[in-house]
Amino acid sequence: MEVLYLISHTSSTSLFENLAFKKRAMIEEVKTQAKVGVGLNALWKALTKELRFLVPKVLPNIVKDVELIEGDGGLGTLLLFNFFSGDVSVAAYQKEEIVELEESLHRIALQVLEGGHLNKGFSFYKTTFQLNAIAKQETLVDVTVSSETKTDQESTVPSKTIEATLEFLKCLETYIMNGAS
């Protein structure tokens, strides 16, 4: 997996600048890109229809299970990620909602509703994946972490989340390439 890491810190909000990190009205965005050696359709299926089944298999030392609380895997679906207590994260769980799901654009966004990052001083936390085919067996994944803290202080957690998300994509790529299901 080739990673194009685009994080830079600035307070500029010019719409004409190509910046990866922006702060507007207390919402902070951190963006990155990764090239994944898996076809678009296989990766899209893994990040949408199979997400709750694959995450515990792809991250077996971190995620115990993912429960479907409500929905059918589409927009508005609620998922409960249960983490192993030995993990370094503060929370034992994280409840997320699929708040954006655009099949034609291959775009999915999950927002934390309870636990996890909201226990770390955030009032809003959302991760968005945008997939674009580069070749038959290669996909460009744009990742955006949008967050808002409960205070005015800046946090390094979104940058760390980007790193964890890239590691997840790398593990997912390996899992899919090995033909596991």
HUFENUR-V802008 format. One line per field, one symbol per residue. ss: DSSP state (H for helix, E for strand, C for the rest). psi: psi as a letter, one per 40 degrees, with the letter a starting at -180 (. if undefined). Layout:
ss: ???
psi: ???
This chain:
ss: CEEECCCCCCCCCCCCCCCCEEEECCEEEEEEEEEECCCHHHHHHHHCCCHHHHHHHHCCCCEEEEEEEECCCCCCCEEEEEECCCCCCCCCEEEEEEEEEECCCCEEEEEEEEEHHHHHCEEEEEEEEEEEEEECCEEEEEEEEEEEECCCCCCCHHHHHHHHHHHHHHHHHHHHHCCCC
psi: hhhghfhihieieheeigidhihhfehhhhiiihhhfiidddddddecdeddddddddgdedhdihhhdiaeeahehhihhhiideieidieihhihhehhgddefhihhhhdiabdeefeiehhhhhhhhhhdadfhhhhhhhhhihieieiiiedddddddddddddddddddddeei.
